[in-house]
Amino acid sequence: MNLHITNVIITREYLNRVKKKSFLITTFLVPVLFAALCILPSVIMVMAKEDSKKVAVIDRSGIVAQTLENSETVEFMVLPVNSSVDSVKHNLSDMGYDAILCVSELDSVNKTVSADVFSVKPLGMDLSENLANRINKAVENYRIDSYGIEGLDNIMKEVKSNVHLHSYTLGDDGKETISESGVFMIVSMILGMVLYMFIALFGGMVMSSVIEEKASRVVEVLVSSVKATELMFGKIIGVALVALTQFFLWIVLTFAIVTIAGAVAGPSLMGGTDPSEMIQSMGGVGAEQAEALMSAAEEPGEMSAILSTLGNLPFAKIIICFVLFFVFGYMLYASIFAAIGSAAENEGDTQQLQMPVTVPLLIAFFIAIYAFKAPESAVVFWGSMIPFTSPIVMLARLPFGVPVWEIALSLVLLIATFAVCAWASAKIYKVGILMFGKKSTWKDLWKWFRQS
């Protein structure tokens, strides 16, 4: 293989792609979308508050009405106990109510009540949970009072605990470092998903490029001047450089947009939002749980523990491994996609051939998602060793600490598998790019491999 010719093809492939409008659009549009994903939750929380609702209340239990307090989003109107439920619920709009809450008589045996709410329009989740929480709180207070023990409510509050487990990792030298598993989980999932996205996206780009040149018969002119293997590797490496360029620009631009947006609009976005309400709405937790999370976050040591965990992550090791596993993982799949592209004349013909290649990628993705639960389990370990899944799974394991020998072994296996697959793909590619007029199968690819 002539390195000079290959370098010319790499340069041509790289420049052709970075000059395309689609490259420029995605390079600048994707960071905007990423930044929007970071900022939009706060914007939505500010703008998605419900209009104030008027709720009529008929409380036949005598324990709920006094616990209902008006707020910005709901106003309670307590009606006489003997009011007709049917009369009110069929005339809600005329009476100026949005809903009616009906609480049954107290069940003295089970010490509980039943409750129904009728509304003109379906109630939002916030209001429904608000009503349910208030009713449950009223029943809990009634049950506490029924025991006749003085100060029982205070005793119950004192009994509840909120102990935070501080996690430390011991190094080989016996040094203790703070390690918050939640931080490792987030970093692990991000690394796994990013690598999966890039391998799938840019591997597919190689296949599309091969199909495009084959369909336009440009490839016939190219192979008359250069070897098919030089063309294939030039295309693969050229697209890889495009991927790395785009990835670097995405990181820089996303960080810049989020920083600028946070500096300009951050205080105004967050100023009118109750943090506990945000946690409750975004996390799907109850009011008490949200308050507990806020209390934990306000502890002096919690934020420092998170920052310390981030600071203790081996970022140099992670970045080096990311580049190595991305490059060789991409090269492995790109060489296979190039062979598949050479066997097809349009995108539709590749569906059957792609399936055995995309399945390992999907398996690696799912293993990576759950790697944080058991990073040392057999499934995760072997997923980080098998070359077709190791680029994604190994990156997901890295935040939890992986011995150097495991990383080295995984890389050696990945590089060896890439070399074998690249050699086989090149043999298929030489024959496939000149085959027209027939829908190819895996049997045809095997025949071309043996012939070349």
C-alpha positions in Angstrom: 0.0 0.0 0.0 1.5 3.4 -1.1 1.4 5.7 1.9 1.6 8.8 -0.3 -1.4 7.9 -2.4 -3.3 6.9 0.8 -2.5 10.3 2.3 -3.8 12.1 -0.8 -7.1 10.1 -0.5 -7.3 10.9 3.2 -6.8 14.7 2.5 -9.4 14.6 -0.3 -11.9 12.8 1.8 -11.4 15.1 4.8 -11.5 18.3 2.8 -14.5 17.2 0.8 -16.5 16.5 4.0 -15.5 19.5 6.1 -16.4 21.9 3.2 -19.9 20.4 2.8 -22.8 22.5 4.0 -24.2 19.5 6.0 -20.9 19.4 8.0 -21.0 23.1 8.8 -24.7 22.9 9.7 -24.4 19.9 12.0 -21.1 21.3 13.6 -22.8 24.5 14.7 -26.4 23.2 15.2 -25.6 20.2 17.4 -23.8 22.3 20.1 -26.9 24.5 20.2 -29.1 21.4 20.7 -26.7 20.1 23.4 -26.8 23.5 25.2 -30.6 23.6 24.9 -30.7 20.2 26.7 -28.7 21.7 29.5 -30.8 25.0 29.8 -34.3 23.9 28.7 -35.2 22.1 32.0 -34.9 25.4 33.9 -36.8 27.3 31.2 -39.6 24.8 31.2 -39.9 24.8 35.0 -40.3 28.6 34.9 -42.8 28.7 32.1 -44.8 25.5 32.8 -46.4 26.6 36.0 -50.1 25.9 36.1 -52.7 28.7 36.3 -54.3 29.1 39.7 -57.1 26.6 40.2 -60.2 27.0 42.4 -61.0 23.7 44.1 -64.2 23.2 46.0 -63.9 20.9 49.1 -66.6 18.8 50.8 -64.9 17.2 53.7 -67.1 14.8 55.6 -64.2 13.3 57.6 -63.5 16.5 59.4 -59.7 16.0 59.3 -58.7 17.1 55.8 -60.1 20.6 55.3 -58.0 22.2 58.0 -54.8 20.9 56.3 -55.5 22.5 52.9 -53.6 25.7 52.4 -54.0 28.1 49.5 -50.9 28.6 47.3 -50.0 30.4 44.0 -51.4 27.5 42.0 -54.5 26.4 44.0 -57.2 28.1 46.0 -59.5 25.9 48.2 -63.1 26.8 48.9 -64.5 24.7 51.8 -68.2 24.0 51.3 -70.7 22.9 54.0 -70.6 19.1 54.8 -74.2 18.7 53.8 -73.7 20.2 50.3 -74.8 18.1 47.4 -71.8 16.6 45.6 -73.9 15.9 42.4 -75.2 19.5 42.4 -71.8 21.0 42.6 -69.9 18.7 40.2 -72.5 19.2 37.5 -72.3 23.0 37.8 -68.6 23.5 38.4 -68.1 26.1 35.6 -71.2 28.0 36.5 -70.1 28.2 40.2 -66.6 29.3 39.2 -64.8 26.1 40.3 -62.2 24.1 38.4 -62.6 21.0 40.5 -64.4 19.5 43.5 -62.6 17.4 46.1 -64.9 15.0 48.0 -63.6 13.3 51.1 -65.6 10.5 52.6 -66.6 10.1 56.3 -63.9 8.8 58.5 -63.4 5.0 58.7 -62.8 4.7 62.4 -61.8 1.0 62.1 -59.0 1.4 59.5 -58.4 5.0 60.5 -58.5 6.3 56.9 -60.7 8.1 54.3 -61.4 7.8 50.6 -61.3 10.8 48.3 -62.5 11.6 44.8 -61.8 14.7 42.7 -64.0 15.8 39.8 -62.9 18.4 37.3 -64.0 20.1 34.1 -60.6 19.3 32.6 -58.0 16.7 33.6 -55.9 18.0 36.5 -52.1 18.4 36.1 -49.8 16.0 37.9 -48.5 18.7 40.2 -52.0 19.5 41.5 -53.0 15.8 41.8 -49.9 15.0 43.8 -50.4 18.1 45.9 -54.0 17.0 46.9 -52.9 13.4 47.5 -50.0 14.4 49.7 -52.2 16.7 51.8 -54.8 14.1 52.3 -52.2 11.5 53.3 -50.7 14.0 55.7 -54.0 14.6 57.3 -54.7 10.9 57.8 -51.2 10.4 59.3 -51.8 13.2 61.8 -55.1 11.7 62.7 -53.5 8.3 63.3 -50.8 9.8 65.5 -53.4 11.7 67.5 -55.5 8.6 68.0 -52.7 6.9 70.1 -53.1 9.6 72.7 -49.4 9.8 73.3 -48.3 13.3 74.0 -45.7 14.6 71.6 -45.9 11.5 69.4 -45.6 13.6 66.2 -42.3 15.1 67.4 -41.1 11.6 68.3 -41.9 10.3 64.9 -39.9 13.2 63.3 -37.0 12.5 65.6 -37.0 8.8 64.7 -36.6 9.4 61.0 -33.0 9.5 59.9 -31.2 10.9 56.9 -27.7 9.4 57.1 -25.5 10.0 54.1 -22.9 7.3 53.3 -19.5 8.8 52.6 -17.6 6.6 50.2 -13.8 6.4 50.1 -11.4 4.5 47.8 -8.1 3.2 49.0 -5.1 3.5 46.7 -2.2 1.1 46.5 -0.3 3.4 48.8 -3.1 3.4 51.3 -4.2 6.9 50.5 -8.0 7.6 50.9 -9.8 9.5 48.2 -13.5 10.5 48.2 -15.5 8.6 45.6 -19.2 9.4 45.1 -20.8 6.6 43.1 -23.3 9.0 41.6 -20.6 11.0 39.9 -19.0 7.8 38.5 -22.4 6.7 37.2 -22.9 9.9 35.3 -19.4 9.9 33.8 -19.7 6.2 32.9 -23.0 6.6 31.1 -21.8 9.7 29.2 -18.6 8.0 28.0 -20.4 4.9 26.9 -23.2 6.7 25.0 -20.8 9.2 23.3 -18.6 6.5 22.0 -21.6 4.4 20.8 -23.0 7.4 19.0 -19.7 8.3 17.2 -18.9 4.7 16.1 -22.4 4.1 14.8 -22.7 7.6 13.2 -19.3 7.8 11.5 -19.1 4.1 10.7 -22.4 4.5 8.8 -20.9 7.6 7.1 -18.1 5.4 5.6 -20.7 3.0 4.2 -22.8 5.7 2.7 -19.7 7.3 1.1 -18.8 3.9 -0.5 -22.3 3.4 -1.8 -22.5 6.9 -3.2 -19.3 6.5 -5.2 -20.2 3.1 -6.3 -23.7 4.2 -7.5 -22.3 7.1 -9.4 -19.6 4.9 -11.0 -16.9 7.3 -9.8 -15.2 4.4 -8.1 -14.4 2.8 -11.5 -12.3 5.8 -12.3 -10.6 5.9 -8.9 -9.6 2.2 -8.9 -8.0 2.7 -12.3 -5.5 5.0 -10.6 -5.2 3.7 -7.1 -5.5 0.3 -5.3 -8.8 -0.6 -3.8 -7.2 -1.1 -0.4 -5.6 2.4 -0.5 -9.0 3.9 -1.4 -10.8 2.0 1.4 -8.3 3.0 4.1 -8.0 6.5 2.9 -11.8 6.9 3.1 -11.9 5.3 6.6 -9.1 7.5 8.0 -10.4 10.6 6.4 -13.8 10.2 7.9 -12.1 9.4 11.3 -10.3 12.8 11.1 -13.6 14.5 10.3 -15.2 12.8 13.3 -12.4 13.9 15.7 -12.6 17.5 14.3 -16.4 17.7 14.7 -16.2 16.1 18.2 -13.7 18.7 19.3 -15.7 21.6 17.9 -18.9 20.3 19.5 -17.2 20.2 23.0 -15.8 23.7 22.6 -18.9 25.3 21.2 -21.3 23.6 23.6 -19.2 24.7 26.6 -19.0 28.3 25.2 -22.8 28.5 24.6 -23.7 27.0 28.0 -21.3 29.4 29.8 -22.6 32.5 27.9 -26.2 31.5 28.4 -25.7 30.8 32.1 -24.0 34.1 32.6 -26.6 36.1 30.8 -29.9 34.3 31.7 -29.0 32.0 34.6 -30.0 34.1 37.5 -33.3 35.2 35.9 -34.2 31.6 35.0 -33.5 30.2 38.4 -34.6 33.1 40.5 -38.3 32.4 40.5 -38.1 28.6 40.8 -38.2 26.7 44.1 -35.3 24.2 43.9 -37.3 21.6 45.8 -40.2 21.9 43.3 -37.7 21.5 40.4 -36.3 18.3 42.0 -39.8 17.0 42.7 -41.0 17.7 39.1 -37.9 16.5 37.2 -37.1 13.5 39.4 -40.6 12.2 39.9 -40.2 12.2 43.7 -42.6 13.3 46.4 -42.5 16.6 48.3 -40.8 15.1 51.4 -38.2 13.3 49.3 -37.5 16.5 47.5 -37.0 18.4 50.7 -34.7 15.6 52.0 -32.6 15.9 48.8 -32.4 19.6 49.2 -31.3 19.2 52.8 -28.6 16.8 51.8 -27.3 19.0 49.0 -27.1 21.9 51.5 -24.8 20.0 53.8 -21.4 21.7 53.7 -19.5 18.5 52.8 -21.7 17.2 50.0 -20.7 19.6 47.2 -17.0 19.3 48.2 -17.4 15.5 48.0 -18.7 15.7 44.5 -16.0 18.2 43.4 -13.4 16.1 45.1 -14.6 13.0 43.3 -14.5 14.8 40.0 -11.0 16.0 40.8 -9.8 12.5 41.7 -10.9 11.0 38.3 -8.0 10.1 36.1 -8.9 12.4 33.3 -5.6 12.0 31.5 -6.1 8.2 31.5 -9.7 8.6 30.4 -8.9 11.0 27.6 -6.0 8.8 26.3 -8.2 5.6 26.5 -11.1 7.5 24.8 -9.0 8.4 21.9 -7.4 4.9 21.5 -10.7 3.0 21.9 -12.5 5.4 19.7 -9.9 5.2 16.9 -9.5 1.4 16.9 -13.2 0.8 17.6 -14.2 3.1 14.8 -11.6 1.6 12.4 -12.9 -1.9 13.2 -16.5 -1.1 12.5 -15.7 1.3 9.6 -13.7 -1.4 7.8 -16.7 -3.8 8.1 -19.2 -1.1 7.0 -16.9 -0.3 4.0 -17.1 -3.9 3.0 -20.9 -3.9 3.3 -21.1 -0.6 1.4 -19.0 -2.1 -1.5 -21.6 -5.0 -1.8 -24.6 -2.7 -2.1 -25.8 -0.2 -4.8 -28.2 1.7 -2.5 -28.9 2.1 1.2 -31.9 -0.2 1.1 -29.7 -3.2 0.1 -27.6 -2.9 3.2 -30.4 -3.6 5.8 -29.9 -7.4 5.7 -26.1 -7.1 5.8 -26.0 -4.5 8.6 -27.9 -6.6 11.1 -25.0 -8.8 12.3 -22.8 -5.8 12.6 -25.2 -3.5 14.5 -26.3 -6.1 17.1 -22.9 -6.2 18.9 -23.0 -2.4 19.0 -26.4 -2.4 20.6 -25.3 -5.1 23.1 -22.3 -3.0 24.0 -24.6 0.0 24.5 -26.9 -1.8 26.8 -24.0 -3.3 28.9 -22.5 0.2 29.1 -25.7 1.7 30.4 -25.8 -0.7 33.4 -22.0 -1.0 33.9 -22.2 1.4 36.9 -24.4 -1.0 38.8 -21.8 -3.8 38.8 -18.6 -2.6 37.1 -16.7 -5.8 38.1 -19.4 -8.3 37.1 -18.6 -11.1 34.6 -20.8 -9.6 31.9 -19.2 -6.2 32.1 -15.7 -7.6 32.3 -16.1 -9.8 29.2 -18.0 -7.0 27.5 -14.8 -4.8 28.0 -12.6 -7.6 26.6 -14.5 -8.8 23.5 -13.3 -6.6 20.7 -16.8 -5.9 19.2 -18.1 -4.5 22.5 -14.9 -3.4 24.3 -14.6 0.2 23.0 -17.9 1.2 24.5 -18.0 -1.0 27.6 -14.3 -0.3 28.6 -15.0 3.4 28.5 -18.0 2.9 30.8 -15.8 1.0 33.3 -13.0 3.5 33.4 -14.4 5.9 36.0 -14.6 3.0 38.5 -10.9 2.1 38.1 -9.6 -0.5 35.7 -6.2 -2.2 36.1 -3.7 -1.2 33.4 -3.2 -4.8 32.3 -6.9 -5.1 31.5 -6.9 -2.0 29.4 -3.7 -3.2 27.6 -5.2 -6.6 27.0 -8.4 -5.2 25.7 -6.5 -2.8 23.4 -4.3 -5.6 22.0 -7.3 -7.8 21.3 -9.1 -4.8 19.7 -6.1 -3.9 17.5 -5.6 -7.6 16.5 -9.3 -8.0 15.6 -9.2 -4.7 13.6 -6.2 -6.0 11.6 -7.9 -9.3 10.7 -11.2 -7.6 9.9 -9.5 -4.8 7.8 -7.6 -7.5 5.9 -10.7 -9.5 5.2 -12.8 -6.3 4.4 -10.1 -5.1 1.9 -10.3 -8.4 0.0 -14.1 -8.1 -0.1 -13.9 -4.4 -1.0 -11.6 -5.0 -4.0 -14.2 -7.2 -5.7 -17.4 -5.7 -4.3 -17.0 -2.1 -5.6 -16.9 -3.4 -9.2 -20.0 -5.6 -8.9 -23.3 -4.3 -10.2 -26.8 -5.4 -11.0 -27.2 -8.0 -8.2 -28.4 -7.8 -4.6 -25.5 -9.2 -2.6 -25.7 -11.6 0.4 -23.3 -12.7 3.1 -22.7 -15.8 0.9 -21.5 -13.5 -1.9 -19.2 -11.6 0.4 -17.6 -15.0 1.5 -17.1 -15.9 -2.2 -15.4 -12.6 -3.0 -13.2 -13.0 0.1 -12.0 -16.4 -1.2 -11.6 -15.3 -4.7 -9.4 -12.2 -4.1 
